[in-house]
Amino acid sequence: MPNHPYFRATLLAALTCFSAIGLSACGPMGPGKLRNDQLEYSRALGDTQKHEMLLNIVRLRYADPPTFLDTTQVIAGYSVSKSVSGGFYAYPATAVGNYLFGTGTMSLGESPTFTYQPVTGQQYAENVVRPISPTVIMPLSLGGLPIDTLLRLTAQSIDGLSNVRGLGAGPFGGGSVRFYLLLHDLRQLQVAGAMTIRITTDPPPSADSKKNGGKSDSNGNGGGAGAERSYLVLTSTSESNLLAIQAEVRRLLHLDPTAEEAEIVYGPYPKHPGQIAILTRSMLAMLTQLAYEVEVPEGDIKAGRTPPTIGQVGIENRPEVVIHSGKEEPDDPYAAVSYHNAWFWISDRDFQSKLAFTMVQVLAALAATNHTGGAVVTIPAG
């Protein structure tokens, strides 16, 4: 019976059906691609931003201008084609395999599109050159980020106590030992829960609020309801060692010995009693300071391609972000870039450097004023 025409037609129909079922077994691509692509593109964008930040730090060390590119759009385009064919040959064939056939094919193609936009002009001035407001910086400590690391990165001075100022201030950057003692004390209080940051939108009961007509200045330090204000709060404690540290913090910040909180304002010095003035850095100043602490090849210093590395001040014995250099690409680094025939990297085993570097990226995102909403990832779900 295998040569009977009815049997041949039935078998052909079965083969064609099986081919079609096989091709359609994948189902819709959308859900699976969304799960995979969302994670992969998120990881790729994060790694790209990390390497761009590290490269800009190294470029600044060698007096090259930093360049920032915003990834504004990612479109993951896919194309799918399927085909099924079948047929049979008539007599005089004698074996079924000689006159029945069925084939199926499916192809998948991917053509992603990336859109970049350089940060220039007014956006560059606001994102890179303008100092970051203390009211933006200080709440980060509420999320558990170390306040000493945060202020070492972002504060140029606190109530006149100076952080390292960079290349023009000598081999140690001109920093004040009392600045680092203050940060050390603040960190101890933060860990013990004897200090916090309070955020409010209530206007302060001061003359400045009336003079400004209830408006805030460019750094958010004016009057008016709706303008965020930050306060350093020394919380109640019965432990004698913490009380002593709180008293030392008040002394270094020129606060009243019984003060429980003080408003944080932008500037080199406070305008009124009970305020803490923080002169914050811009992203450019922050990256430049990190650049002067990069470990560079000794030959580059001798050749005049880059100045000597700035040393640490007082109780500090290492940079916040330790960036190594060498001729060979490192194995499994946290981040590594190649620049002028040398490699620069952050070790994956250096948690302190990784945390500080992550804080720099968070601060860069907070400093950004681009209103496009960041990168848009479009993944077709058809």
N, C-alpha and C positions, 0 to 999 in steps of 0.2 A: 503493500500500500504506500510506501514512501514516495513512489513516483506518481501517485494520483494527483491530478491538478488541484483538487480540493484540499488535500493535505499540504501541498506546496503553498497555497495561498494562506492557509491558516498559520503555518510555521513562519511565513514571511511577516504576517501581521504581528505575531508574537515577538519576533526579533525587533521589529521597528518599535513596538511598544516598550520593550525592555530598554532600548537605546534612549528613547525619550524620557523614560523614568530615571535612568542613570544621569542624564544631563540635567534634569530638573531636581535631582536629589539635594543639590546644594541649597535650595530655597532662596529666599531673598537675601541679598548681600548686606543690606543696611545695618541690621543689629550687630552682626559679627564685626563688620568693619568699624562701626562706631566704638565698640568696646576696645578694639585693638588700637585704632588710630588716635583716639583721644589721649590715651596714655603715651603712645610713642611720640606724637607731635608735642605733647606737653614736656616730655623728657628732653626732646631735641631742642626745643626753644629754651628750656632752662639751661642746658649745657652750653648753648650758643651764647647766651647772655653772660654766663660765668666766664667763658674764655675771652669774650670781648672786654669785660671789666679787667681781667688780669692783663691782657695785652695793652690796654690803655695805661695801666699803672707802669708797666715796663717802658712804654713809649715816652711817658713823661719823665722817667728817670734819664732818658737819653735826649731830652729836649725836643722830642717829636710831639706835635699837638695830638690830643686825644680825638678820636672819631667815634661817634655814636650813630648806630642805625636802628631805627624802630622797625620791627616786623609788624606791619599793619594788617596783613591778610595772608592766610594760608588756605588755598583751595585744593583739596585732594580729589582729583578727577579720576574716574574709573570708567572703563568700557568693557562690556561683556558681549560676546557673540557665541551663539549656539547653532548647531545644524545637525539634522538627522536625515539619513537617506537609506533606502533599501530597494530591493528588486529581486527578480528571479529570471533565470534563463529557461527557455522551453527545451523540448526534445531536440536532439537525440541524447542529451546528457543522461547518465544512469545513476549517479550518486547525488544525494541531496546537497552535499557540500559544493557540488559543481554548479548549481543553478540557484541557490539561495544566498543572499548577502544582505548585510545591514551595517551601517557605519554611523558614528556620532562624534562630533568634535565640539570643543568649547575652548575659548581663549579669553584671558583676562589681561587687561592692560591698565597701567597707572601712569598718570601725567600730572603730578602736583604743580601748582603755581604759587610762588612766594612773592609778596610785594613788600619792598623795603622803602623806608623814607628816612633820609639823613636828618639829624637834629641840627637845625641851623637857625640863624636870626634870633627873633624874640624868644622862640622856644628854647634855643640854646642858652640864652641869657638867663631865663627863668629856671631851667632844669639843671644847669651846670654851674653858672657863675653866681647866682643869687644865694646868699646864706639861707640855710634851712631854719625855720622858726623854732625856738625852744618848745612852743606849744605843740609842735608836730613830733619833736624828738622825744621829750620826756615821757609821754605815755607808753613808749615801747618798753620801759622798765616794768610796767604793770604786767606784761606778758611773761615775765621771768628772765628777760635778757639782762645780763650783768650791767649794772649802772656804771661801773668803773670803765668797762670796755666801751660802752656807749658814749660816755663823755670824753674818753681819750680820743675817740674817732671824730667827734663832732664839735667839741668845745675848744675854741682858741684861748679863752680865758674864762674864769669864774670869779666874779668880784675882784678882779685885778690879779688873781693868781694865774700865771701864764702856763699854757701847755707848750710843748715843743713847737717852734715857729717855722722850722724849715731851714733851708740851706744858708740863708743870709745871716743867721743868728749864731754862727760858730759851729764847732764840731759836735756840740750837744744840743743844738737847736734853741738855746736860750730858755729852756723850760724852768719852772719853779718847782723845787722839791715839795713845797707846801701844797701845790696843786695835786700832786700824786698822793700825798698823805690824806688830803681831803677825799679823793676818790676811793682810797683804801678804806677809810672810815665809813663812807656811804655804802660801800659794798658789804661791809660787816653788818651794818644796820639793816640792809635789804635782806640779807640771808636770814637774820634773826627775826625779821618781821617788825623791827622797831622803826621803820621808815617806809613811807609810801608816797605816791603822787596822787593828788586830788585834781580832778578836772571839773570845771564848772563853766557855765555860761552867764552867771550872775555878774552884773557890773560891780566893780570895786567901789567902796565909799571913799573916793579920793577926788582931789581937785582936777586931776587929769581928765577924768570922765566928763566933767562939766565943760572943760576947755575944748575938748574934742567934739562936743556936741553928741556924745554917745557913740562915736565912731571909733573903729580900731585902726591902728597904723598898718604899714605893709607887712609887719611881722606878727600881727595879731595881738598887739599889746596896747590896745586903746581902751575905750570904755564900752558901753553899750551892751544890752542884753543880746545874746546870740553869738557874741564873740567868745571863743573858747579861751579860758585862762587856766594856767597850771600852778599848782602849789606844792611845795615840798612840805610834807607832814612828818613830824617826829612823833610817833605814836607812844602811848603810855607804856611804861615797863617798870618792873620792880627790880630788875637785875642791875647790880651796881656797876658791872663792867660796861653794860650798854648805856647806862646813864652817863658814865664818864665819856664814852664815845660821842654821845649826843651833845654833851657840853663842849667837847672839842670841835665838833662840827659847827656849833653856834659861834664859837670863838673865831674859827677860820672864816666864817661867812659874815662876821660882824653883826650878828643877830642879838636880840635881847636874851639874857640868860634864861628867861622863863618862856621864850617864844615856842609855841607848839607847831606853827606853820609859817611859811613865808612864800610870797608870790614870786614866781619865776618870770623874769622879763628879759627882753633882748637888749644887749648893750655891754660896754666895757665895765660900767659901774652902775650901781642902783641909783635911781633918782629920788627915792623916798626910803625912809627907814622901814624895815620889815620886808624888803625885796631882795631877791638874789638875781644878780645880773649875769647872764651867760652870753658871751660873744661867740656865736656859733659860726661854723665854717660852711662854705659852699661845697658842693660835690667836687669841684675842681681843686679846692684847697685840701680837701680830705684825701683825694687820690694822689695829689702831689706830695703830701706828707708821707703816705705809704710808699711812694716811689723812692724817696730819699732813704728809706730803710731797707730797700731791696738788696739782697746779696748779689753783687755783680762780679764778673771776672776781674782779677787784679790788673790784668793787662789793659782792660778798658780804662781803668782809673789812671794808670801810668801814661797811657796814650792821650789822655785829655778828652776822651769821648764822653765821660761822665764823672761827676765829682765823687769824693769819698762818701761812704755810707755814714749817716748820722748816728752817733752813739746814743745810749739810753741815759736817762736822768734819774738820780736818787735811787728810790727803792725798785725801780723798774729794771729788769735785766734782759728783756727781749722785746722786739716789736710786737704789736698786736697781730699783724699778719706776717709770718715768716715766709719769705719768697726766696727759694734757692735758685741757683744757676749752675749750669754745666754744659759740656759739649755734647753729651749724649742724652737722648730722650729717656726720661725716667720710666721705671716700671710701675704701672698702676697708680698714677698720681691722682689727687683730688681734682686738680686742674693744671694744665701745662700748655705753654705756647712757645713757638719758635720765633726768635727775633735776632736778626743779624748773625746767623751762624752759631747761635747759642740757644739753649733751652732754659726756660724759667718756669718754676712750678711750685705748687703748694702741696706738701705731703699729705697723703690721705690718713696718716697716723698722727697728725697734729690737730687735735680737736679744737684747741684754742684758736688757732689760725683759721680753721674752717668756720667756726662760729663767728669770728670777727668779720671774715670775708662775706658771710651770709648777711650779716648786719649791714655791711656796706651796700649790698644789692637791695636790701629792703629800704634803706635810706634813699637810694637812687630812685626806687619806685615811688616813694613818698614825695620826693622832690620834683617828679615829673608833673608837668602842667598840660601835657597833650590831652586834648579833650576828645580824641578819636576813640577812647575806650580800650586801647591796646590792640594786640593782635586778635584778629577774627579768624577762627579755624572753621572752614566750611567742608563738611564731609557728606557727599551725596548718599542718600539712604535708599535709592531706587534699586 
